[in-house]
């Protein structure tokens, strides 16, 4: 039997392919240019729905995930919404937890650390006096987000904590949520009518 | 017939209740303190699942949305993931579109503007040389996010654009994604083992 895999899959991560991908991008850096997209359609009131489908990456359009994914968002009843789905700000909490977890699992696999369990609880504090326009002293967004990880794996507590720290250092969502990014907004009113 | 509603519901927004809510928070600012939460559980590889349920707001725990919502995230095959769900960074695009749309619809209702259609397309450009650790010159997160709105409503193009601009000025997600926030990460390794 021919066995050429020297770094086996671990934590559900195909480690040989992960390293091969890094090598391929190192050789052809343009492969690293990605564009992600979403299309949102208003439903009623504060309720809207987003479709997420293909993206551009690794030099081509990518439709490998098949049918588009759909996600709703809404405000809760206490904020005069329909409560049909989480609020937009709650999806930021999903994004940070999922990004740090994916990175942590990849890094653990690359370092040969087997993980048994990874869970995280995220809390975000926000004072709505900002978005309600009732105070100029209060920002619109979260004042603070806290992520509490529980990690069970075949490594010391220090090593497991170091995996999370390395994931944080390489997290796209952490970077955007802590440092911000440029956002450009454009509006077209194709059938604008005089009020 | 007794008709006491002077500002009727519009765009699916209960405008009288919206104004009553603003009045209540103005009278008791502590009602504006909210805490949103999420709990993420690793599945396998880069695939994880987030549960979003109750939150704290308006002075109490709020479970009015019923059963928790669940959302997966994953990396696509080209990034050695399973492609079971969108990437974490794509949920940021959902969040910004949904937040700007909800605000726009509320503001339109408050200003007496009837909307017929609101759609938005979001694009986010990201160079993965950052998160792959292949360049110190490239940031981890999005270089830029663009949101293109199409708004059809009973107002002039300038008035409709002004609704989007006011929504941007009061958007929690826009604030976090452009200005960043404080994120604290904590790690517990309850059953840490020596490697």
Interface residues (C-beta under 8 A of the other chain):
Chain A: X11 X12 X13 X14 X17 X18 X21 X22 X25 X26 X29 X32 X33 X34 X35 X36 X37 X38 X39 X40 X41 X42 X43 X44 X45 X46 X47 X48 X50 X52 X55 X57 X58 X62 X64 X65 X69 X71 X73 X74 X75 X76 X77 X78 X79 X80 X81 X82 X83 X85 X86 X87 X88 X89 X90 X91 X92 X93 X94 X95 X96 X97 X98 X99 X100 X101 X102 X103 X105 X106 X113 X115 X116 X117 X118 X119 X120 X121 X122 X123 X124 X125 X126 X127 X128 X129 X130 X131 X132 X133 X134 X135 X138 X139 X140 X141 X142 X143 X144 X145 X146 X147 X148 X149 X150 X151 X152 X153 X154 X155 X156 X157 X159 X160 X161 X164 X168 X170 X171 X172 X173 X174 X175 X176 X177 X178 X179 X180 X181 X182 X183 X184 X185 X186 X187 X188 X189 X190 X191 X192 X193 X194 X195
Chain B: X11 X12 X13 X14 X17 X18 X21 X22 X25 X26 X29 X32 X33 X34 X35 X36 X37 X38 X39 X40 X41 X42 X43 X44 X45 X46 X47 X48 X50 X52 X55 X57 X58 X62 X64 X65 X69 X71 X73 X74 X75 X76 X77 X78 X79 X80 X81 X82 X83 X85 X86 X87 X88 X89 X90 X91 X92 X93 X94 X95 X96 X97 X98 X99 X100 X101 X102 X103 X105 X106 X113 X115 X116 X117 X118 X119 X120 X121 X122 X123 X124 X125 X126 X127 X128 X129 X130 X131 X132 X133 X134 X135 X138 X139 X140 X141 X142 X143 X144 X145 X146 X147 X148 X149 X150 X151 X152 X153 X154 X155 X156 X157 X159 X160 X161 X164 X168 X170 X171 X172 X173 X174 X175 X176 X177 X178 X179 X180 X181 X182 X183 X184 X185 X186 X187 X188 X189 X190 X191 X192 X193 X194 X195
